[in-house]
Amino acid sequence: MPGYTSTHKYAVSKSEVEEQTVITLQLVELATPYTHVWEENDAEMERYQGYAAQGLSLGAYDEEKLVGLALTERRDWNRTLWIWEIGVEEAYRRQGIGRQLMDRLIDIAQSEGLRAISFETQNTNVPAIRFYRSMGCEIEAIDLSYYTNDDVMDGEVAIFMKRKTRVGD
């Protein structure tokens, strides 16, 4: 679950003058596929357990085996449901499990009176961006130095996406 491979990325460029700042995302094909694997650590697992204790996270199972996961945090200050992690085991992808998790998260956010679900992904994670867009999510922000001071040059830039759940809020 903890990782992805992509044959494309969104190349990020920025131009800035006093009158205007423009940040552009351009979908480009990669010469070789990009693979990213997340390292798990004890502190992160402990933090995730705290989010799960809020009762708004989900799991998808094949019998006893956990095959999909959505870890979320309720953020009352801006009335959103923040998705920390969402993923489906590779062998179970493209079977509708991710869509079911997202649909259920949207239902949870609405029933909790939250105005949106929000999350962060990477410009290199084109499969995820395509999936999120198919679920009605939109890119709402880009952070050019979220991971390091050289994110744009290193090729991995944070993209923040959102799916509004309540109209007019």
Secondary structure by P-SEA (a helix, b strand, c coil): cccccccccbbbbbbbcccbbbbbbbbbbbcbbbbbbbbbcaaaaaaaaaaaaacccccccccccccbbbbbbbbccccccccccccccccccccaaaaaaaaaaaaaaaaaccccccccccccaaaaaaaaaaaccccccccccccccccccccbbbbbbbbbccccc
